[in-house]
Every structure is written in structure tokens, then in C-alpha cells.
Amino acid sequence: MFDLLISHGIEEKMLNKDYKYEGKRLGFKNRDFKFIHELIEGPPLSRSSAQWPYRGRTQAKSYLYEIVANKLTGIDVDKMDYISRDCLHLGMKSNFSHKRFMMFARVCCNEDESKKHICMRDKEAINMYELFHSRYMLHYTVCHHRVKVAIETMITDALVAAEGHFKLGDKTISEAVLDPETFVKLTDDIIMNIMQSTNPDLKNSRKIIMRIRKRELYKFVGSKIFQTKEIHHLKTAQKMAAVQDWLQYIKTTSENTRLKRWQKWINQKTEADFTVKFVELNYGKKAEDPIKYLQFYRKNKPNKSVKLDYNEVSYMTPVNFSETKGMIFYKGLGKVPRNLPLKPLWEILRARSSEDSDEETSEESDEETSEDSDKEASGDLHEEEGVDLHEEASGDLDEQASGDLDEETSGDLDEETSGDLHKEASGDLDEEASENNEV
């Protein structure tokens, strides 16, 4: 997508120094485009973890990759921007102060001085937890609100129903997603185009869209919070099978008089009348503590990064950093009986997820055992033949692959602006002023 965006004349202008900044013409090179792409996408998966994974900038500029989309800690300007903006317009309170972050952010070397990172003053650790807590609250209360999830599911169902019948040019909706030039046309307008279409094959799609406009949404039945390790994201077929088992349990259970209240309503329903959604909520690093990856500096050693122990931060920080919220919706019209017995459904889903997880673990174990057996057999074979496989395959690969990547991409565009991220704002003056402000 990035390549498509710059291909319409922008790339040529950037290479020809048509853009200016503060009166100076900016001279871009091909590696600068690679750098911009890496800032957004992160390192290519094909690169070895032992190597410096980026091509746009050398390892000496490693901190530049922690500004736009920080793959190490998740602390970046993108997150600060949308949290501040969304909280403002939604009337929510965010306790994270991006101004304090900008005041105390500093580029420091790690312990072996091989890389530079954007580090934070040690006393600001709690403020960094507030960033991720604000993100969690935004996702919990807004991004994955039950009404939003219901409408999102209805739009998805409408587009699935229109698949193959609604086209952008000569491409279907699913094909347009894979074609950058057509993808940019996938705007909200396609919903209106489907509504205005007279194609009889789009009848089901139009019906769902009309329900959204009339506020006849999928009915929220109930939800449950799980630990992430309890529930994995099951496939649609697995979730539908679980709903089927749940409905069958209620229909056939006659001993429990409490279940009889819902049997009449349930008897008229099938698994196709329901949909189950799982949403993972976390602090941005799955089940891990993102602050564990953040490095800090101390007042008396501002150029050296350090890790903080819990006794230097707080013992009241979260213990779990991830959870999964399960929600079930009724797709039909009309009222849903109150207090449907959902506990059996959640237990069935948990059991199915556990079975799926056990199968994956078993497959991985079998693969590891097979690999170990192959290695042992291979080792025995070479010993019997008296042939050293590693000696035959010598001829140092590292020598063939040498030619320092960083040298190829040297001449950094940002050398003129290198150095301390806040060199102009350094010194004790800022700290004294901020401490006075705190008081």
C-alpha cells in the first residue's frame, strides 16, 4: 500500500528535491523510502534475529524505529495521539501525560552500547503504566462495546452476503482487499451502493443494512471474561458447534425445572440464530508487561539505560496484562428472554478451546520428537561413515554474506539532527522546573 501511495508522482518529486523544509531542499534517496516503510511495518520477518533487521538505517540509529510504531515496547506517538484524541472526544479521562513523556524522554545506550533506545526517567514509570491502562479502558468501554461489536458483525454479515454479487470494476469485495488500487475504493460508500442496487442477489445484504439503519441490531445476550490462556480464538465452525451443543443441552434437559422456562423459546432456534465473538484485551504486548521492555535512566547517570525492579516502581502494578471477553448475540428479531443459562455455553467453549490447544501442543511435540530422531539418526550415520558434515559444509557463510549492511545504507539523512533527542531541553533546569510544578 505504501508503494502504491508514493508511486503517483510523489516518489519522483522526493527524489528530485522538490520538497523544502525551513528553506532547505530535502534530498531523498531510495533507502529513505525503505526507512519510511520500516517505520510503519517494522522489520521484515525473513531477517535473522542475530542480524540488524532493518535496511533503511544503521544500528547506530536504532532509536528512530521507536518513534512512529514501536515494536519493542508499544510506546509510540501513534498510541499517544489516538488515546489523547479519542478520550477528548468521548469525554473520557486519560491520566497519561504525553507532555511529561516528551519532557523526560532521552536517547541512551544499552548496557553493551550496541544500540540506542528512547529511555524514560526512572520516576516516570507509573506514568507509563497509565498509558497502557488508558489504552485498555478505551478498548474495553468503546472499541469493543457490545453495540459496536453488534453493528460490526452485521456489516460483516452484509458484506459476506454481497460477496460475488457486488463488484468494484471486475473484482469482488474479497479480491479488492488484495489489490491496492481497488482497495482504496472500499469506502463506506459501498454500503450505500448495495442499498441502492436492484440486483436480486443482494436482497439478503440489503435486508441486514436496512436493519442497521432502523436500529434493529443483533441482540446482546450475555458476556464473560476469561483469562487469555483459557480461551483461544476458535474458528467459526467450532463456535457454531459449541452453540449447537448448548441449545441441545437446554432442549433435552428435563430434570432441571429452571431450564424449562427457556425451552419453549429455545426449541424454535438453531445455532445459525446466534453468533459468538471473542475479543482479546491487553496492554499491547499480549500477556506480557510492556514496561518490562522499556529502559530507564537515572538522574545521576542520564546517558546509561537501566532496568527497574518492582521495588523501584510499585508492588501495586497489574499481575495479569491480558484477558479475553466472550460475547454472544441473537441475530433474530423480537425480545430475548432474560437471564438465559449461559454458563453451560461458556463451559463448552472453554472445553473446545482446551481440546484444540491440546491438539496443537501434541502436534508440536510430535514434530520436535521427529526432529530429534532425525538429528540422532543423522549424527549416527555421519559417525559411522567418519564424515564430518560441518567440515564438508564449511566455507564460512558469514564471509559470503559479509559487507556490512550498515555500510551499504550509510550516509544517514538524519545525521544533521542526530544526538540527544532532547539536547536543547536537557540540563537540570527542566528537572527543577518539573519538580516545582509537581510540588
N, C-alpha and C positions, 0 to 999 in steps of 0.2 A: 504493500500500500504506500509506503514511504517513497519507493522508487517511482510509483505512478504519479504521486503528488509533485515531485520535482522535475518530472520528465517534460512537462508542458511549458518549456521556456525558462523555468526558474533556474535549473541547473546551469544552463548556458550563461545566464546573466551573472550568476555567482562566480563562475569560472572567469568571466571577463571583467571582474571587478566593478560591476555596475552599482553595487550597494556601498553605501557610506555609513560610517559611524563616527560622530564627533568630528566631521570634516575629513576623515581619512577613508580612503577606499579599502574595502576589505577584499583581500585576495584569497579565495578559497581554492583548495586542492581536492583531488579525488579522495584522499584519505579523510578529509573533513566531512564528506558525505557519509563515509563509513562510521566516523565518530558520532555523528548525529544519530544514525541508525542504531548504534550500540547503546547510546544513552537511553533510548526508548526500549529497545528489545532486550538488552542485556547481552551476555557473551554467547557465542554460538555453542550448541551442545556438543559439537564434534571435537572441540578442542580439549586436550588433556588437562586435568586439574593441576598437574605439575607445572604446566606452562602458564605464562601470562596469557589469558584467554582473549584479550582484545587486540585489535589491529589499528584502531583509529588513533590511539595514544599509547605512549610507552608506559611502563610500570612506574616511572617517576611521577606521572600524572594520575595515579590511581584514584586519588580523592575526587577527581572530576566526575567519576561514574557514580558517586554517592549523592549527587545533587538532584537530578531530574527523577530517576526511577531507581532508588537504592535497592539493589538485590541482596545486600548484606544484612541490613537492619530494618529496612522498610521505612526509615525516616527520610523523607524527601519533600521537596517543595510541592509536589503534586498532592500529596496527602494533606499537607498543611493548608493548601489552597482550598480543596473541596470541603474539608472539615469546617474551616472558618466560614466559607460562603454558605454551605448548606445549613449550618447551625444558625447563622444570622437570619436567613430567610424562613427557617422553620420555627423560629422562636425558641430554639434550644440553647442551653448553656454549655459552653465548652470551657473547661478550666485550663486548657493548654495555652500557653503564651508563646506564640511564634516570635514575638519581639525579643523575649528573653533568649530564645534559641539563637537568633541571629546575633545577639549581643555576646553570647558566650561561645559560639561555635569557633573552632580553631583547627587548623591543619597540623597534625602531629605525626611523627614516625612511630611505627610499631616497635616491638622490642628488638627485633633484629635489623631495624632500619631499612628493610627491603621495600616497604610500601608506606604510603602516606594515607591517613584516614582523616575524615572530619570528626573531630572529637568534641566532647562536651565537658564543661566544668563539672567536677565531682558533686558539687552541692545541687546540681540541677537534675539529678537522677529521677526524683519524684515527678518533676515537671514532664519528663519524657514518658513516664507511665501514664500521665494524664492524656498525652497524645493518643495512645492506643486505647485507653478507656473511652475517650470521646469517639473514636472510630467505632468501637464495639457498640456503644449506645446508639450511634447513628444508624448502624446496620440493623440493630435489634428493633428499634422503635419506628424506623422509617423505611429503609431499603428492603427489609423483609417483613414489613407489616402485613397482616393477613389479608387486608383488602387489596394491597398492591400485588401480593402473590396471586390472589384470585384473578385479578384483571390480567396479569402477565400470563397466567395459564390459559385464560380464554383467548387472548391474542395469539398465543402459540397454537392452540387448537384450530383457530380460524385460518392461520397460515398453512397448517398441515392439511386442512380440508381443501384449501385452494391449490395445493401443490399439484402440478401437472395440468391445471386448468387455467391458471393465471400466469402470464409470461411477460417478461421485460425484454422486448426485442424477440429473440429466438431462444431465450433461456428461461427455465423455470426458476422459482424462488431459491431452491436449494443449489441450482447451478450458478445463479447470480452471486451467491455468497463466495464462491470460489474464483470468481472473475472480478478483478479490481475495478475495471472500467464500468461494469454493470452494477457492482456492489454499491457504488456511490449513489445509485438511483434508488436504492432500497430505503426510502424515507417513509415517514408516516403517511405520505400521500397514497401509498399502495392500499391502505385500509379504505380510504375514500374511493379509490378506483374499483376495488372489489364491490363496495356497496353500490356504486353506480352501474356496474356491469349487468347486462341482461343474460349472461351465459347461465343456462340452467344448471350446469355442473358446479357453479359457485353458490348454489342455494344454501347448502349447509354452512358455508363460510359466512354468507351474508346474515344468516339467522343468528350466529354467535356474535357477530359485530353489532347487530341490532340490539341484542340483549345487553351488551355493554353500554350502548347509548341510552337504553331505557333503565339502566341500573338494576337489571335482573341478573345479578352476579352469581357465581358459584357460591353456595352457602358454606361458611366455615363451620365444621362440625366439632373439631377439638384439636388440641396440640399436646405435645410432651417434649420435655428437654432431656436429651441423652448425653452421656459422656461420649466423646467422639470415638473412642475405642469400642464402644458398644454397638454402634451403627455405622456401617459403611454405606456409601451411596449405591443402593440396589438398582438394578435395571428395571425398566418399566414393567416388563413381563413378570419379574419377581414380586414387585409391589402389587400388581393386579392379582397374582396368585394368592398373596397374603390376604388381600381384601376378600377374595372368594372364600378362603378358609374361615375368615371371621364371620362373614354372612352365613355360611353353612353352620357354624357353631351356634349362632343365635337361633337360626331356623329350627335346628334339630334338638336343642336343649329344652327339655320339658320339665325337668326336676326343679330348676331354678324359677321360682314364681316371679322374681324381679325381671327376668328376661322376657316373660310373656307380654309385658306392656309394649315392647317394641317389635314383637314378632309379626304382627299384622302389617306394620309399615315395611319391615324388612323383607317380608315374603314377596313383595312386589318389586324388589330391587335386585340388580345384578352388579357385578364388580365394575361394569362399564359406567355405572352411575356415579362412581366415586373416583377421586384421584388423590394420591398421597405425594406430598412434597417434603423433601429434606433439605435443610439449609444449614451449612456449617458456619458458625460464628467464632471468630478467633481474634487474636491481637495482630494478625498479619503474617505470622510465621508458623502457621498450623498450630501444633500443640506445644511449641517451644516459646520460651520467654524471649522476645525480641531484644530486650535490653542486655541480654547475655552476649549479644554480638556487638553491642555498642562499646566503644572505648572512650575513656575519660582522661582528663588531665588535672593535675593539682596546681594550686596557686603558686607553690614554690618551685614546681618543675613544669612550666607551661608548654614545653616542646616535646615532652615524653608522654606517650599514651600508657594508660594503666587500666586494668580491670578492677571493678569494685565488688567486694563481698557484700552479702546481705546485711552484715552488721554495720556497713557503711552507708546503706540505703535505707532499708526498713524491713522489719520482720512481718509487716502487715501488707506486703505486696501479694498479688494473687498467687494461688498454688496451681490452679488449672488455667490454661490460656486458650482453651478451645472447647466448644460444645456443639452439639447438633440438635437442631429443632425440627421435630416432625410435625406436619400439619396434614389433616385430611379434609377434603372438600366434597360436598354433594353437588353434582352437576345439574340435577334436575330443577324444576320449578316447584313452588309450594314450600310449606314450612317443614322444618326438620324437627322431630321430637326432641325434647330437652333431655340432656344427660344420657345420651346413648352410651352403652357399655363399651368404651374404647380400650379398656385395659387389656382384654384378650387380643385385640389387634396389635397393640404395641409389643406384647409378648411374642406374637407370631412373627412380627417384623424383626425383632431382636434375634429370635432363634434362626430365621432365614439368613440374616446377616452373619451370624456366628458360623453357620454351616458354610457359607460362601467364603468366609475368611479362613476356615479350617482347610477347605479345598485348595485355596491359593497357597497356604503355608505348606501343605502336603506336596503340591507340585514343585514349589521352590526347593523343598527338602530333597525330593527325588532328583531334581536337576543337579543339586550340589553333590549328592551321593554318586550320581553318574559321572560328574566331572572328576571327583576324587578317584573313582575307579579307573577312569581313563588315564588320569595322571599316573597312578600306581602302575598300571599295565604298561604305559609308555616308558616309565622310568626303568622297569624291569627289563623291557625289551632292549633299551639302549645299553643297559649294564651288561646284558648277555652278549651283545654284539660288540661291546667295547668301543662304542662310538659316542662321543660327547656331542649331544645335539646343540648345545650352546656354542661350542667351539666352531662347529660347522656353520652356524648361523651368525658368526661374528662378523666384524667389519662394521664397527660402531655406527649404529643408526643415528646416534646423536650427531656424529660428524657429518653424515649426509644431510641431516636436517638443520645443520648449523647455519650461521649467517643470521646474526641476532635480529629477531623480528623488530625489536625496538629500534635498531639502526635503520631498518627499511622505512620506518614510519617516524624518523626523527625530524627535527626542524619544527618543533611544536608551535602551532599557531598561538598557543596561549602563553608562550614564554614571556611575552611583554607584560602579561598580567599575572605571572607566577609569583610564588612566595606565599606568605601567610595570608589566609583568606580574609582576615580582619586586621591586616597590618596597620591600616590607617586608624583603626579604632582600638589598637592594643594599648597596653600600659595599665598602670594602676588606677588611672583617672576613671575609666569606665567601671571598674570594680567598686571603687569608692562611691561613685555616683549611684550604682545599682544597689549597694548595701544601704546607702542612705534612703533610697526610695523604698526598700523593703521595710526599714525601720519606720 
